[in-house]
């Protein structure tokens, strides 16, 4: 099972900001006590607040409310948001809160959100009649609510590393790798080193860079602490592969879907991930993609062109 990675989460953020920014929450329908952790006791108090902005930090969605609080959401393994217009919500059978199976609450959106509505755990109702439904069959997602002033010290956010985009450089990564003996693939998955690269895109970036996922991290740094040309290339390819995936709407793997229910298609552009025993796509390589396990995660590589 693959978790939604940074491009998938960014795709959701972009969809949510288009659908929710500037809207006022009228009500919150809460259909269970929590997900990975219990829902915050004050979650119902978001009713009456307006969505000012929606940000992303690593794989966390941060919904800024006009009362100075932040509604944090992590999709976990299978979480998804579906947005409904007021017309679509009105067309759903009344009531919009039903119970089955001895009182287990389900939404009336049913197969529109999947699973017959049994896993629609949260529903945000807005004053204009639109709705945002959070569905999570595996319930590994996270919902939290806190004052924005506390964001720098929030337990889930305070130790996160830099975002892998414009302000992150090979020099930054070199400082983090200088004394590390761990394999570079494992290091890239360390959220204290850099956030959001994830298993799939680490495999892809390493393949594009011609670097073996088992390469010792510190060997990509010169003795004076500066990045090698290989590390410069790796940082460039990490940024490229993530930006391409965001532009393509995320990958199609497993349960991920964007807020309008459509799947992304970057998975069709993978050069190594999931391609075990298939030919390497690099021109003139002639190698065959292999799969190995690192820290209980599948790693895909071409042993001929990655060293």
C-alpha positions, 0 to 999 in steps of 0.5 A: 500500500502506497500513501499519497505522496507530496504531488497527490497532496498538492493536487488536493490542496489546489482543488480545495483552495479553488472550491473552499477559499472564502467560504463560511462553514455552517456546520460540521457533521462528525460521524465517528470519534476520530481517525488515527487519533481522536478528533479534537473536542473543539472541532464543532466550533469551526462552524461560523468560521471562514476559510482564508487559505489552504497551505501544504506543509510536507504531506499535511494540509493546513486550512487557515480559518479567519479566527486565527486557527488552523485545521490540519488534515493528513490523508493517511493511507486512503483519505480523500476529499470530495466537493459537492455543489449546492445543487448536487447536495440538494439532489441527494436523498434527505436526510444527509445523515443516515444510520445503518448496521446498528446505528453506524452513521453513514452519509447519503452520498453513498457511491458518489464518495465510495463504500456506500457512504460508510466511510464518510467520517466528516462533512463540512457544510458551507453557508452557500450549500456546498459540501466537502466530504472527507472519506477514509476507509482505512482511517489512518488520516489525521484531523487537528485544530490549533491556533496558528501561533502554535504552528511552529511548535506543533508536534506533527510539524515542528521537526519537519525538514525543508520543502524540496522546491526552489529555496532548497539547494544541493548545498542544503542537502550536502550539509545534511548528508555530510556524516551519514552512512545510510543509503541515499534512498533511505535518507531521502525518506527521512522527513527531517532531511527533506519533506515529501519526496516519498518512496515513489519519487525517490526511486524515480529521481535516483534513476534519472540521476544515475545514482544507486539507491544503496549508495552511501549518502556521505559519498555524495558530498566532498570532503570540504562539505560541498555537494558533488556533481552527482548530488547537484543532479539528484537535487535537480531531478527531485525537483523536476520529478515532483513538479512534473507529478504535480502538473500531471495531477498526482499518480493513479496508485491505489486509493488516491483521487483528487477532490473532483474524484478524478485520478491523476496520471503521472503513474503512466510516466514512471520510468522505474517504479513498479516496472520490475523485470521490464527494460530500462527506458534510458536510451542505450542502457539495455538494463532490466529493472529490478526490485529490492527491499529497503527498510521494508519499502520496495525500491526499483532500480536499474543496476546497469545505469545506476551506480 
